[in-house]
Every structure is written in C-alpha cells, then in structure tokens.
C-alpha cells in the first residue's frame, strides 16, 4: 500500500521558527527536546497542510512568529499516491482584510483558491495531549473532534458547518426582534440550515459507519469501542431518507421560531450533536473510565480512522502524535509502534525523552529540538 510521506519541510516565520528546512527520510520521524523547544510547532505546521485551522485550531494570524514580518509560510515536498508533489500554504497580511482571514494555497507551483485542493495531495491525522480530556469535557469538543475526522474524508464539511452556523446566528438575530420579523428572510435562512444540516449529518453518519467495523474489536492492546452520534438529524437518518430528514428539520425550525427567539438558542440541529463512546469490554461510557482507559480508547479511534482512510484511498495518511508515547506503559507503547510499522505510513512523534523511542530508534529519523533550532541525531 502506498503512503503520504514528507521528504522536505520548510517554515518561514512560523511560530518560533524564523526559517527552517528539514530533509526527511521515508521512515518514522521522532522530534526530541524539552517542553517549549518547538516540537509541537513542527507538527502544527504539518497539520496546516490540511484544510482547516490545524491541530491547535487557532487564527491564522496567531501562527506568525513574534517579531517576524507579520505573515508565515509552510512548504513541503512529499510523496503521494499521485507521485511527487510540492504543497505549500501561508498567510500574508497584505492580502487579507481586517475582518477576514484567508490562506494562500500553492500546489505544484500553482496558486489555488480553495483549501479543499489540499486533500487531493495529502491526508493527515493527529493526536495531541489536549485531546486526552475529550471524553470528560464539553460536547462541543467531542463534536469538533469528530468533525475534524470527517473533514479528512469530505473537505467541504467544514464549509457546510460554517454556512450552517452563520445562517443559524442570523436567524436567531431576526427571531429575537419579535416586532419586526422578515419571515421571508427567516425562511431563507432556515432553508440553508436544513440543506447544510442534512449534509453535515449524512457525512458524520458515513464516517461512523466506516469506523465501527474496525474500532469495535479493538486494535492491538487498545480496547474496542462502541461509538454513536447523539444528535437529532443523525438519529433520523437511521429510519428516514435525506429528504425526509430535511422535511422534519424544516418543520421543527418553523414550529420553534418563538421558542428559539425567546431563549436565544436554536434547540434542534446538528450544532448540538455529541459523540458518545463506550469501552466495549467494560460496557462503560468513556467519561466514567480511568484516564489511562480514555487515552487508550482515543488511540483506538485514531488508529481505526487511519486504517479506514487507508482502505478508502489506498494510501496510509500522515500520522502526527504529540507526546503520545510518554503516557503509555511499555507494553502498549511497543504495541503502538508495532501496529504503526505494520500499517506502513510515515508517523511523526514528539517526546522529551529519547529512551522512550528505543524500540524504534534504529528504524526512525531522530531530530533534536532546542530553542527553535533542530539538529539531526
């Protein structure tokens, strides 16, 4: 099976790096260094080669180096199922208005207008320490996590969410003014919510159906998981075609106009969906599992997603694991390394201690990171 793998990475004014170029071998990459050295910034740069806001989900302007020229750029040479490619992205203040951020996308020397073009040349999945609290924190965090996975399959998903959210906010604004409502405009906004909402729910259900056969039996020493989407539209899709779901949602929006306007909250829609995960062997919801069990479940989902993606496109996606190995016991750590090696993709790890990666050190490219500088080991 083929893979997506980086052969060269260049950063300009990105986070702590004024300029950096890395030549990468076709093997696992391990970034070693103390906390705050700039390891995660490298993974974040790689994640920006995908549509969206990357692994930290920040504004484009926040990625610019403090004291730099105000913009930033990430450029890469990589191997893809289509052959060799050059993929770059960046942000320039001179081309962006004060109220809207826009990325520059460049593929094989051509400047393109859509982020969706990136998914034709690179596929990437990541796991960060911030995700460790996924099952015990907010519904919105779990929903955003699942939607990020969906985006790797359907790059238009993020645009639909944006259009749905914008229409929902405008509708609420009009509904709050009970004395001067423009019903024709409210209806038009509801139609946007209906069409985008049904498409969002369908994309989520499609991914769920791809993941379930893989993740429910567990992967290596990582436990099996039962996943479900607790959302009105996603549940309706089990028993109704898309047109039926649209009609049902449309009726509810009309019926709830007064209630939504009075409460200032849209009380039905894909913006309320939760991703519910159960530890299959224990038959226990993930939020009630131990911290270690939650971490293992999360890794199971990420690995299942990587496998499902590789089956679908015939290529293993790039895997970005930030500080993952240090929080696993030795047995699970070795199982993870073994599984990733068998999967065959290029994986990037970060860590503070080199000895944690001893089992793969001879088969990996080690890079030492210190004060925003990188040296080859």
TATASUL-V644533 format. One line per field, one symbol per residue. phi: phi as a letter, one per 40 degrees, with the letter a starting at -180 (. if undefined). Layout:
phi=???
This chain:
phi=.cacacbabbbbfbfcbcaabbcbccadbbcbicdgchccccccdccccbchbgccfbcdccccccgcchbaabbabacbdchcabbaaaabdcbbccbacaccbbbfgbcbcbcdccccbababbbbdccccdcbbccccccccccccccccbccdccccccccccccccccccccccbcccccccccccccccccccccccccccdcccdcccccgbfccccbbbabcadccccccbacdcccdcccdccccccdccccccgaccaiccbcbcbbbccccfbcdccccdccccccccdccccccccccccbgacccbbbcfcccbbcdccccccdccccccgccbbbbacbcccbdcbdcbbccbcbafgbbbcc
